[in-house]
Amino acid sequence: MIPQVYAPQGKWTSPVTSRLLVEAGLSTHYMHWRHQYQPGVGPFDVAHIEQTTGRTWVATTSRNDNVSNHFNAIASVSYVTGSHNFKTGINHRWGFMEASRPFNGDVQALRFLNGQPTSVTVLNSPVFERDNMNADLGVYVQDTWTLNRLTLNLGGRYDHFNASIPEQTAPAGNFVPARRFAPLENQPRFDDWAMRLGASYDVFGTGKTALKANASKYVGGASMEFTSPYNAMALQTEQRSWRDLDGNRSVFDANGDVQNAEIGPTRNLNFGQPSGTRRLDPNLARDYNWEESVLIQHELRPGVAVTAGYYRRQNYNLQWTDNLLVDPDLDYTPFTITAPRDPRLPGGGGEVITMYNLRPEKLGLVNELVTASTTNRRTYDGFEVTADARFENGAFLFGGVTTERTATNSCQVDNPNSRRFCDRVPPFRTMLKLSGTYPLPYDVQLSGNVRALPGGSLGGTYAVNSAIAGVPLTGGGTLNVQLVEPSTLFADYLNQFDLRLMRIFRVGRLRAQALLDIYNVFNASTATTLNQTFGPLWLRPQQIVQGRYLRFGTQIDF
């Protein structure tokens, strides 16, 4: 089936007076798309996967039948005077998403190893999933107010978002019984506000120097991506062992019935049912950020301007997952290890590090609540100076220097091992970008781009097993610990210079543009990815910047 998309819309506009404008509109966006088996795939055919090569044949592993329909209504009133530009209005969005997963026999794939049957991926189908977006409403007021040389930009907005999962039912499948799931309301529900306070001042009254300041609150975007993960009717898969007892290379018999004797037992007694171990906080607070900036712009001469500014952004209500059955302060036992010695490590290594081992009786206990953190934060600070110059001969130059940092606090976690270096205030790092264009004789245009970007922060992840820990680690396996404090060890700066030569040819109505691009002119070989797992290969480059190369191209218009 070819995807169907409809997007009708209508809008009404009425200029009531020379100062008053009224607008209203309604639109909808309907989509229906399916992933189907190819023609020739029979009702007993499912995907075959050879694990040694990854080859898939017989049928696809992806099947769905999805429908979404969203409506959007807007209305506003604008009133414009000589000193005011006032506007108020609403926008409202609502709709739904539906999905089903029609796999043959409720089986997604049969797996083989060197041609021999090994396992089968079974499904909780039939499933008919629906998520409702009941409201995504915004009511706003804004005004631009001019007072002599001062212009104020003021705005306020109320935001309401509500999504839900209705009651859903599905008949029994080959691997699950008939199901009925109760409705879930407020998945999530947000009621919040946003604001904008901005000001611009013409310092000397000449229109050449402006001082600008801004302080604004913005709420995070919301959609049904919040909702879908908590829908119990969502598709679930489970891989079970498979013995092809009759040698027909299928879990189905000649009548298309599943041969349960060939399929191993489930590892999950709640397969196809709500897990009950992960849920969305019904009182989840919406994430938001405050942004502030102060900058000054000045025209040095016609065509040449500079801007200098300070920018700050603070993020709040960051989401985290709280396991209510495990207390990070009470349910872990501390132990210490001695970090390995290596001259590349801070202080040459040998640091005594405290780590934490989960109490054995808490292993496997899970009741997760996705909620908003009360302490985790992310704060960006940046200073920037830019210049923009246009010359009479057509030359153009733009460039800037930015020094910035992003501080994070992620100490509200379930596992105390994650608290190591959880409060990070990195140093400021500086980047340079410069680009320009210059006309040459014979209608040739030369342009270039220069970048100097700071390398990323490097770490050293060290895997600690029971032997290194000196105590049996709960559940076996390993615990990872970071040997290098983030933002204290950095990769090299990436310095790159690119050039382009361009000429336009015209013959009658024919227009041809010839290009010659030279990337990485100086053939820099800076490592962009390094191994960050501590061991013999630690800090070994895994990827470097693409080497110098030339590209010829042309574009013909007629």
C-alpha positions as CSV (number, residue, x, y, z in Angstrom):
1,M,0.0,0.0,0.0
2,I,1.3,3.4,-0.9
3,P,1.3,5.7,2.2
4,Q,-1.7,8.0,2.3
5,V,-1.2,11.6,3.5
6,Y,-3.8,14.3,3.6
7,A,-3.3,17.8,4.9
8,P,-6.3,20.0,4.2
9,Q,-6.4,23.4,5.8
10,G,-8.5,26.5,5.8
11,K,-7.9,30.0,7.1
12,W,-10.1,33.1,7.6
13,T,-8.7,36.6,7.9
14,S,-10.6,39.8,8.6
15,P,-9.0,43.2,8.7
16,V,-11.7,44.8,10.9
17,T,-10.0,48.2,10.8
18,S,-6.7,49.5,9.7
19,R,-5.4,48.6,13.1
20,L,-7.3,45.5,14.0
21,L,-6.8,42.1,12.4
22,V,-8.7,38.9,13.3
23,E,-7.5,35.5,12.1
24,A,-8.7,31.9,12.5
25,G,-7.8,28.6,10.9
26,L,-8.2,24.8,11.1
27,S,-6.0,22.1,9.6
28,T,-5.7,18.4,9.8
29,H,-2.9,16.0,9.0
30,Y,-3.9,12.4,8.3
31,M,-1.4,9.6,7.6
32,H,-1.9,5.9,6.9
33,W,1.1,3.7,6.1
34,R,1.9,0.0,6.2
35,H,4.9,-2.2,6.0
36,Q,3.7,-5.3,4.2
37,Y,5.1,-8.7,3.2
38,Q,6.2,-8.8,-0.4
39,P,4.0,-10.5,-3.0
40,G,4.6,-14.2,-3.0
41,V,5.0,-14.4,0.8
42,G,2.6,-17.1,1.9
43,P,0.4,-17.2,5.0
44,F,2.9,-19.6,6.7
45,D,6.0,-17.7,5.7
46,V,8.1,-15.7,8.2
47,A,11.6,-14.2,8.1
48,H,14.6,-16.5,8.2
49,I,17.9,-15.0,9.6
50,E,21.3,-16.5,9.3
51,Q,23.2,-15.3,12.4
52,T,26.7,-15.8,11.0
53,T,26.0,-13.4,8.1
54,G,23.0,-11.3,9.1
55,R,21.2,-12.3,5.9
56,T,17.4,-12.2,6.0
57,W,15.2,-14.0,3.5
58,V,11.7,-15.4,2.9
59,A,10.0,-12.4,4.6
60,T,10.6,-9.1,6.3
61,T,11.0,-8.6,10.1
62,S,9.1,-5.3,10.0
63,R,5.3,-5.2,9.7
64,N,2.9,-2.6,10.8
65,D,-0.4,-0.8,9.9
66,N,-0.3,2.7,11.3
67,V,-2.8,5.5,11.3
68,S,-2.4,9.0,12.8
69,N,-4.7,11.9,12.6
70,H,-4.0,15.3,14.1
71,F,-6.1,18.5,14.1
72,N,-4.8,22.0,14.7
73,A,-6.9,25.1,15.4
74,I,-5.6,28.6,15.7
75,A,-7.2,32.0,16.4
76,S,-5.7,35.4,17.0
77,V,-6.4,39.1,17.3
78,S,-3.7,41.7,16.4
79,Y,-3.9,45.4,17.2
80,V,-1.2,47.7,15.8
81,T,-0.6,51.3,16.7
82,G,2.3,53.6,16.2
83,S,4.0,52.4,19.5
84,H,2.3,49.1,20.1
85,N,2.1,45.8,18.2
86,F,-0.2,43.8,20.3
87,K,-1.4,40.2,19.6
88,T,-3.3,37.6,21.6
89,G,-4.5,34.2,20.5
90,I,-4.7,30.4,21.0
91,N,-3.5,27.3,19.2
92,H,-4.9,23.9,20.0
93,R,-3.8,20.5,18.7
94,W,-5.4,17.1,19.3
95,G,-5.5,13.7,17.7
96,F,-4.6,10.1,18.0
97,M,-2.2,7.3,16.8
98,E,-3.2,3.7,16.1
99,A,-1.0,0.8,15.2
100,S,-1.3,-3.0,14.7
101,R,1.4,-5.5,13.9
102,P,0.0,-8.3,11.6
103,F,2.7,-11.0,11.6
104,N,2.1,-14.5,10.2
105,G,1.5,-16.9,13.0
106,D,2.5,-14.3,15.6
107,V,6.1,-15.1,14.7
108,Q,8.6,-12.5,13.7
109,A,11.6,-14.6,12.7
110,L,13.3,-17.9,12.7
111,R,17.1,-17.9,13.4
112,F,19.7,-20.2,12.1
113,L,23.4,-20.7,13.0
114,N,25.4,-22.1,10.1
115,G,22.2,-23.3,8.6
116,Q,21.0,-25.1,11.8
117,P,17.8,-23.9,13.6
118,T,18.6,-22.2,16.9
119,S,15.7,-19.9,18.1
120,V,12.4,-18.3,17.2
121,T,11.3,-14.7,17.9
122,V,7.6,-14.8,19.1
123,L,5.2,-11.9,19.5
124,N,2.4,-10.8,21.7
125,S,0.2,-10.2,18.7
126,P,-2.5,-9.6,17.7
127,V,-2.1,-6.1,19.1
128,F,-4.1,-3.0,18.4
129,E,-2.4,0.0,20.1
130,R,-4.0,3.4,20.4
131,D,-2.7,6.6,22.0
132,N,-4.7,9.8,22.4
133,M,-3.5,13.3,22.4
134,N,-6.4,15.0,24.1
135,A,-5.0,18.5,24.1
136,D,-1.9,20.5,23.3
137,L,-3.2,24.0,24.0
138,G,-1.4,27.3,24.1
139,V,-2.9,30.7,25.1
140,Y,-0.6,33.6,24.6
141,V,-0.3,37.4,24.8
142,Q,2.5,39.4,23.3
143,D,3.3,43.0,22.7
144,T,6.1,45.0,21.1
145,W,6.2,48.5,22.7
146,T,8.3,51.3,21.5
147,L,9.2,54.2,23.8
148,N,11.5,56.7,22.1
149,R,14.8,54.8,21.7
150,L,13.7,51.8,23.8
151,T,11.8,48.8,22.3
152,L,10.3,46.2,24.7
153,N,9.3,42.7,23.5
154,L,6.9,41.2,26.1
155,G,5.1,37.9,26.0
156,G,3.4,35.4,28.2
157,R,1.9,31.9,27.4
158,Y,-0.1,29.3,29.2
159,D,0.6,25.7,28.0
160,H,-1.6,22.7,28.6
161,F,-0.8,19.2,27.4
162,N,-2.7,16.0,28.1
163,A,-2.4,12.5,26.6
164,S,-4.0,9.2,27.6
165,I,-4.2,5.6,26.7
166,P,-7.8,4.3,26.3
167,E,-9.1,0.9,27.4
168,Q,-7.9,-1.6,24.9
169,T,-8.7,-5.3,24.2
170,A,-7.2,-7.9,22.0
171,P,-8.1,-11.6,21.3
172,A,-5.7,-14.4,22.2
173,G,-2.8,-15.1,20.0
174,N,-0.5,-18.1,19.6
175,F,1.6,-17.0,22.6
176,V,-0.6,-14.8,24.7
177,P,-4.2,-15.1,26.1
178,A,-7.0,-12.6,25.4
179,R,-6.2,-9.2,27.0
180,R,-8.1,-6.3,28.4
181,F,-6.1,-3.3,29.7
182,A,-7.7,-0.5,31.8
183,P,-7.3,3.1,30.6
184,L,-4.5,5.3,31.7
185,E,-5.1,9.0,32.1
186,N,-2.6,11.8,32.3
187,Q,0.2,10.1,30.3
188,P,1.3,12.9,30.9
189,R,-0.6,16.0,31.9
190,F,1.3,19.3,31.9
191,D,0.1,22.8,33.0
192,D,2.8,25.3,32.7
193,W,3.6,28.8,31.6
194,A,6.3,30.5,29.5
195,M,7.4,34.1,29.2
196,R,9.5,36.5,27.2
197,L,11.1,39.7,28.4
198,G,13.2,41.4,25.8
199,A,14.5,45.0,25.4
200,S,16.5,46.8,22.7
201,Y,18.0,50.3,23.2
202,D,19.4,52.6,20.6
203,V,22.4,53.9,22.6
204,F,23.2,57.0,20.7
205,G,20.0,57.5,18.7
206,T,21.8,57.0,15.4
207,G,20.5,53.5,14.6
208,K,24.1,52.2,14.6
209,T,24.6,51.0,18.1
210,A,22.1,48.8,19.9
211,L,22.1,47.2,23.4
212,K,19.9,44.2,23.7
213,A,18.9,42.1,26.7
214,N,16.6,39.1,27.0
215,A,15.2,36.8,29.8
216,S,12.8,34.1,28.7
217,K,11.4,30.9,30.0
218,Y,10.6,28.1,27.5
219,V,8.8,24.8,28.2
220,G,10.0,21.5,26.7
221,G,8.2,20.1,23.7
222,A,5.6,17.4,24.3
223,S,4.2,14.7,22.1
224,M,2.9,11.1,22.3
225,E,6.5,9.9,22.5
226,F,5.9,10.4,26.2
227,T,2.8,8.1,26.0
228,S,3.6,5.2,23.7
229,P,6.3,3.5,25.9
230,Y,3.7,2.9,28.6
231,N,1.0,1.4,26.4
232,A,0.6,-2.2,27.5
233,M,-0.7,-3.1,24.0
234,A,2.6,-2.1,22.4
235,L,4.4,-4.9,20.5
236,Q,6.6,-7.2,22.7
237,T,9.1,-9.8,21.4
238,E,10.7,-12.7,23.1
239,Q,13.4,-15.0,21.7
240,R,12.8,-18.7,22.6
241,S,14.8,-21.8,21.7
242,W,13.7,-23.8,18.7
243,R,14.2,-27.5,17.8
244,D,13.1,-28.4,14.3
245,L,11.8,-31.8,15.2
246,D,10.1,-32.5,11.9
247,G,12.9,-31.0,9.8
248,N,10.6,-28.7,7.8
249,R,12.6,-25.6,8.7
250,S,9.5,-24.0,10.2
251,V,7.7,-23.8,13.5
252,F,4.4,-24.3,11.6
253,D,3.0,-27.7,10.5
254,A,1.4,-28.3,7.1
255,N,-1.9,-26.7,8.3
256,G,-0.1,-23.5,9.5
257,D,-0.5,-24.3,13.2
258,V,2.3,-23.5,15.6
259,Q,4.2,-26.6,16.8
260,N,4.6,-25.8,20.4
261,A,6.6,-28.9,21.0
262,E,9.4,-27.4,18.9
263,I,9.5,-24.1,20.9
264,G,11.2,-23.7,24.3
265,P,9.5,-22.3,27.3
266,T,9.1,-18.6,28.0
267,R,11.6,-16.8,30.2
268,N,9.0,-14.2,31.1
269,L,5.8,-15.4,32.8
270,N,4.2,-12.0,32.2
271,F,4.9,-12.0,28.5
272,G,2.2,-9.9,26.7
273,Q,1.0,-8.4,30.0
274,P,1.9,-5.0,31.5
275,S,5.3,-5.4,33.2
276,G,4.3,-3.2,36.1
277,T,7.9,-2.4,36.6
278,R,8.1,0.9,34.8
279,R,5.5,3.7,34.9
280,L,5.2,7.4,34.2
281,D,4.9,9.7,37.3
282,P,1.2,11.0,37.1
283,N,2.5,14.3,38.6
284,L,5.5,14.5,36.2
285,A,6.7,18.1,36.0
286,R,7.4,19.5,32.5
287,D,11.0,20.2,31.7
288,Y,11.8,23.9,31.0
289,N,14.7,26.2,30.6
290,W,15.5,29.8,31.3
291,E,17.5,31.7,28.7
292,E,19.2,35.1,29.3
293,S,21.4,37.1,27.1
294,V,23.0,40.6,26.9
295,L,24.7,41.8,23.7
296,I,25.7,44.9,21.9
297,Q,25.7,45.5,18.2
298,H,27.6,48.3,16.4
299,E,28.0,49.3,12.8
300,L,31.6,50.3,12.3
301,R,30.8,51.7,8.8
302,P,28.3,50.9,6.1
303,G,28.4,47.1,5.5
304,V,30.6,46.3,8.5
305,A,29.1,45.4,11.9
306,V,30.3,43.7,15.0
307,T,28.3,41.9,17.8
308,A,29.5,40.9,21.3
309,G,27.3,39.0,23.7
310,Y,26.9,36.8,26.7
311,Y,24.4,33.9,26.6
312,R,23.2,31.7,29.4
313,R,20.8,28.7,29.4
314,Q,19.6,26.7,32.5
315,N,17.6,23.5,32.2
316,Y,15.4,22.2,34.9
317,N,13.1,19.2,35.6
318,L,15.4,16.9,33.8
319,Q,13.9,13.4,33.7
320,W,15.4,10.4,35.5
321,T,14.2,6.9,36.4
322,D,13.8,6.1,40.1
323,N,13.8,2.5,41.2
324,L,11.5,2.7,44.2
325,L,12.6,-0.7,45.5
326,V,16.3,0.2,45.8
327,D,17.7,3.0,48.0
328,P,21.1,4.2,46.7
329,D,22.1,5.2,50.2
330,L,21.0,2.2,52.1
331,D,21.1,-0.8,49.7
332,Y,24.7,-0.6,48.5
333,T,27.8,-1.7,50.4
334,P,31.0,0.4,49.8
335,F,34.3,-1.1,48.9
336,T,37.6,0.3,47.6
337,I,39.8,-0.4,44.7
338,T,43.2,0.9,43.6
339,A,43.2,2.3,40.1
340,P,45.9,0.9,37.8
341,R,49.1,2.9,37.3
342,D,49.7,4.6,34.0
343,P,51.7,7.8,33.3
344,R,48.9,9.0,31.1
345,L,46.4,8.9,34.0
346,P,46.1,11.9,36.4
347,G,48.8,11.6,39.0
348,G,50.1,8.5,37.2
349,G,47.2,6.5,38.4
350,G,47.0,4.5,41.6
351,E,44.1,6.4,43.0
352,V,42.1,4.7,45.8
353,I,38.5,4.8,44.5
354,T,35.3,4.0,46.6
355,M,32.7,1.9,44.7
356,Y,29.5,0.3,45.8
357,N,28.1,-3.2,45.5
358,L,24.3,-3.9,45.5
359,R,23.1,-5.9,48.5
360,P,22.3,-9.5,47.2
361,E,18.7,-9.4,48.4
362,K,17.9,-6.4,46.3
363,L,19.1,-8.0,43.0
364,G,16.3,-8.1,40.4
365,L,13.8,-5.9,42.4
366,V,12.5,-3.3,40.0
367,N,9.7,-0.8,40.3
368,E,10.7,2.2,38.2
369,L,9.1,5.6,38.2
370,V,10.0,8.0,35.4
371,T,9.9,11.4,37.1
372,A,11.5,14.9,37.1
373,S,14.7,15.4,39.1
374,T,14.6,18.0,41.9
375,T,18.4,18.6,41.8
376,N,19.8,17.6,38.4
377,R,20.6,20.7,36.3
378,R,22.4,21.7,33.1
379,T,23.7,25.2,32.7
380,Y,25.3,26.7,29.6
381,D,27.4,29.9,29.6
382,G,28.9,31.4,26.4
383,F,30.6,34.5,25.3
384,E,30.7,35.3,21.6
385,V,32.1,38.0,19.3
386,T,31.2,38.1,15.6
387,A,31.9,40.4,12.7
388,D,30.0,40.7,9.4
389,A,31.5,42.7,6.5
390,R,30.2,43.3,3.0
391,F,32.4,45.1,0.4
392,E,31.6,47.1,-2.7
393,N,33.3,44.6,-5.0
394,G,31.0,41.8,-3.8
395,A,33.4,40.3,-1.3
396,F,31.9,39.0,1.9
397,L,33.5,38.0,5.2
398,F,31.8,36.6,8.3
399,G,33.5,35.2,11.4
400,G,33.4,34.8,15.1
401,V,35.0,33.6,18.3
402,T,33.0,31.7,20.9
403,T,34.2,30.5,24.3
404,E,31.7,28.4,26.2
405,R,31.1,25.7,28.7
406,T,28.1,23.5,29.9
407,A,28.0,22.6,33.6
408,T,26.0,19.6,34.7
409,N,24.7,18.2,37.9
410,S,23.4,14.6,37.5
411,C,23.8,13.4,41.1
412,Q,20.2,12.3,41.6
413,V,20.6,8.7,40.5
414,D,19.7,5.2,41.7
415,N,23.2,3.8,41.6
416,P,25.8,5.5,43.8
417,N,28.5,4.4,41.4
418,S,27.1,7.0,39.0
419,R,27.8,9.8,41.5
420,R,31.5,9.8,40.8
421,F,32.2,13.1,39.0
422,C,28.4,13.8,38.8
423,D,28.8,17.5,39.5
424,R,30.8,18.9,36.6
425,V,31.9,22.4,35.9
426,P,34.3,22.2,32.9
427,P,36.7,24.9,31.8
428,F,35.7,27.3,29.0
429,R,36.7,26.1,25.6
430,T,37.1,28.4,22.6
431,M,36.2,27.9,19.0
432,L,36.9,30.0,15.9
433,K,34.9,30.0,12.6
434,L,35.6,32.2,9.6
435,S,34.1,32.2,6.1
436,G,34.2,34.5,3.2
437,T,33.9,35.0,-0.5
438,Y,36.1,37.1,-2.9
439,P,35.5,37.8,-6.6
440,L,38.5,37.1,-8.9
441,P,39.1,38.1,-12.5
442,Y,37.2,36.3,-15.3
443,D,34.0,36.0,-13.2
444,V,35.7,33.4,-10.9
445,Q,34.6,33.5,-7.3
446,L,36.8,32.2,-4.5
447,S,35.3,31.2,-1.1
448,G,36.8,29.6,1.9
449,N,36.0,28.3,5.4
450,V,38.2,28.1,8.4
451,R,37.3,26.2,11.6
452,A,39.2,25.7,14.8
453,L,37.1,23.5,17.0
454,P,38.1,22.2,20.5
455,G,38.5,18.4,20.9
456,G,36.0,16.5,23.0
457,S,36.5,15.5,26.6
458,L,38.3,12.1,27.0
459,G,37.7,9.5,29.6
460,G,39.1,6.2,30.8
461,T,36.4,3.6,31.5
462,Y,37.8,0.8,33.7
463,A,35.9,-2.5,34.1
464,V,36.0,-3.8,37.7
465,N,35.2,-7.5,38.2
466,S,35.0,-9.5,41.5
467,A,38.7,-10.3,41.4
468,I,39.7,-6.6,41.2
469,A,37.0,-5.5,43.7
470,G,38.1,-8.1,46.3
471,V,34.4,-8.9,47.0
472,P,31.8,-10.9,45.0
473,L,29.9,-8.5,42.9
474,T,26.2,-9.0,43.1
475,G,24.9,-10.7,40.0
476,G,28.4,-11.3,38.7
477,G,29.7,-9.4,35.7
478,T,31.6,-6.1,36.1
479,L,31.1,-2.5,37.3
480,N,32.5,0.4,35.3
481,V,34.4,3.2,36.9
482,Q,35.7,6.4,35.3
483,L,39.4,6.9,36.0
484,V,39.6,10.4,34.4
485,E,37.5,13.3,35.7
486,P,35.5,14.6,32.7
487,S,36.7,17.8,31.1
488,T,40.2,17.5,32.4
489,L,41.7,15.5,29.4
490,F,40.8,16.6,25.9
491,A,41.4,15.5,22.3
492,D,43.4,17.8,20.0
493,Y,41.8,20.8,18.4
494,L,40.3,20.2,15.0
495,N,41.8,22.8,12.6
496,Q,40.4,22.6,9.0
497,F,40.6,24.9,6.0
498,D,38.3,24.4,2.9
499,L,38.3,26.2,-0.4
500,R,35.9,26.6,-3.3
501,L,36.3,28.0,-6.8
502,M,33.2,28.7,-8.8
503,R,32.5,30.2,-12.2
504,I,29.1,30.7,-14.0
505,F,28.9,30.3,-17.8
506,R,25.9,31.6,-19.8
507,V,25.0,30.6,-23.3
508,G,21.7,32.0,-24.4
509,R,19.1,30.7,-21.9
510,L,21.6,28.0,-20.7
511,R,23.3,28.7,-17.3
512,A,26.1,26.4,-16.1
513,Q,27.8,26.6,-12.7
514,A,31.2,24.9,-12.5
515,L,32.6,24.1,-9.1
516,L,36.0,23.0,-7.6
517,D,35.9,22.1,-3.9
518,I,39.1,21.4,-2.0
519,Y,38.4,20.0,1.5
520,N,41.0,19.9,4.2
521,V,43.5,21.9,2.2
522,F,46.4,21.3,4.6
523,N,45.5,17.6,4.9
524,A,45.1,17.7,8.7
525,S,44.9,14.2,10.3
526,T,43.4,15.1,13.7
527,A,41.9,12.1,15.5
528,T,38.2,12.7,16.0
529,T,37.4,9.4,17.9
530,L,39.7,7.8,20.4
531,N,39.3,4.5,22.4
532,Q,38.2,5.5,25.9
533,T,38.1,2.1,27.5
534,F,41.2,1.8,29.7
535,G,43.5,-1.0,28.7
536,P,46.3,-1.6,26.1
537,L,44.4,0.3,23.4
538,W,43.4,3.2,25.6
539,L,43.4,6.6,23.7
540,R,44.3,4.8,20.4
541,P,42.7,6.8,17.5
542,Q,39.7,5.0,16.0
543,Q,38.8,7.7,13.4
544,I,40.6,10.7,12.0
545,V,39.3,13.7,10.0
546,Q,38.8,13.0,6.3
547,G,41.9,13.7,4.4
548,R,42.4,16.3,1.7
549,Y,40.4,15.7,-1.4
550,L,39.1,17.5,-4.5
551,R,35.6,17.5,-5.9
552,F,34.5,18.7,-9.3
553,G,30.9,19.5,-10.0
554,T,28.6,21.4,-12.3
555,Q,25.0,22.5,-12.2
556,I,23.1,23.3,-15.4
557,D,19.9,25.4,-15.5
558,F,17.9,25.8,-18.7
